[in-house]
Amino acid sequence: MFPDAPEPFLDLSTGINPHAYPIPRFAPEAFTRLPEPGALERLAAIAARAYGAPSADHVVAASGTQIMLTQIASLVPPGRAALLGPTYAEHTRAAALVGHGVEEVREVTGLKDASLAIVVNPNNPDGRVVERKALLALAAALAQRGGLLLVDEAFMDAGPAEESLGPDVEVGNIVVLRSFSKFFGLAGLRLGFAVAARTIAARLKARLGPWAASGPAIAVGEVALADTAWQQQTRARLAADVHRLEQFLIASGCAIVGGTALFRLARVPNAEQRFAQLGRAGILVRRFAEHPRWLRFGLPGDEDAWQRLRGGLGLQ
């Protein structure tokens, strides 16, 4: 689209932390041997503490949450899947693949009659947060009909932790997804978790098989999820960065629709022109065909990137 743009491109189209967790040194065995069951169990225990799960038996590790979407959607017979939108499109695709009829709704009340109810919390792209008590009430209503609640907490690491359903999964019909890559900035590592009741977690583990996560992913996950000091520092850094991003966008005439600590969604009257203007400057942002006035901006990773964005937005 932009063959004459200066390179390298500045990719602000993702919601991934640009300040990645420093990769620890690996033992060669992380690459040369299949992961031992004990290593996966240690990772599950650390993840349980990080995500507030009742125990390691409630945690399923895999090579990213995306690979688990169809497995989770097939935990209930094909029926009506309802998705609180607008949101991440992969949930719709995964539910349809296993035979559900998928409907996007705008209010939590529209999820109560579903076989599979899906909520991204905080939401992508607008950052909407559904309160924990509302989600627990929804889970109770779904349980009366044999329904399942899937809550994707991909952006909860830097969100309102008190709204997480990780501690509540033993009620039996809740599955919580936690993405490792976004907050830790290691998307290529491919690591994610499902938190669920023991019985559901056991079913998912059986379906995924014995080597659902790679040796390097397990090794990094063990260290990073236990590094609470880095996590606290990173939350503070992201909060400062996203505030700076918001000020840039407001100064350039954008209206803030919402977002998370990793991105901001803006309403732009001339969004298509602004998208092209940024693209010609070598800056990629996320646009939305169904919402032509929206653009989503991720965080620049260093001062040079911030200044490129400033120039691309036409700021002095």
Phi, psi and omega in degrees: 000327185230069187293339183259008182289147176294143180242157003286152176295147171263107186269101175253021183273354183252167174252047184249136179302122179283351180256083189290152175296135181294126183293123177287165176288136181261146161286143180305332181298337177300332181258329189266345182240151170295146180299137176284146177305324181297326179294318178293324178293320177297317178299317180298321180293318178294318178296323179299317178293320182293325186255004177074020179289152180301325180195173177297332180293347179266003188244133176240123177261144179207172181279066181098151180288332184302323183291343181267353188298313180291325178298319180289318181298333181272005176290340176240151181299152178306134181194220179266120171258130180240134186238128177282113187237181358288146185201192182301126191284340185296332179296320178298314181298315183294318180295320179293325181300329181260013170103002178283145165276126189252133179230135175265131180239165183254345182232150180302326181299335179286355181265347193293334183262014184272155167283323178229117177252133186236127178229126172265121192215110355297153189276150171248117025250358191261357177077006179305138177241126174265130184295146181305317183296327177290322179290323177294322176295321177296316179300320179296319179294320179294323183299328180295341182244010182076021182273163183239139176253121175252120179245117180266107182257044183302329183251017183283340181303327177246022180250194181282096188301332181293346180266359180290144177263007178308316180287352190251007191290342182290353173299337166114335183234033178238133170237127179250131175259136175232120178275131175279323196290326188292307182290321182274357173068029185234059186299325182287347180289328181060084176213133177203170187223147165248137176244125187205171173304154183307317183295319179290317179301319179296320178296317180294318179298319180296322180289324183282334179088181191282342184235058185284341177231147183282162177301312177299321179297318178297316182298315179291317182300319179302316183284312187292317182292337178270351185272077184292331179296313177299319181298316180296316178298321182292321177300318178294319180294317180296321179299318178293318181295316183289331174294318178297317178301316181299320179294321176301313185293318179297317180297334180269007176095009178273151174254130183281122177272323181166199178149189177232188178292351182250355178194164172231137175260128184237147172262125186232119182305320180251052190300320182294319178293320180293321177301315180292321178300314179293319179299319178294337176272004179080028182238119180261130173233171184265127174247169188223115182299324182280348177225080191293351178260004181261142166224139178248132184244124171277183186267133169296152186261344179206176187295324177300319179293320177299318181289327174297317179296316178306312179295319180297329178276356179079025179268149179274000000 
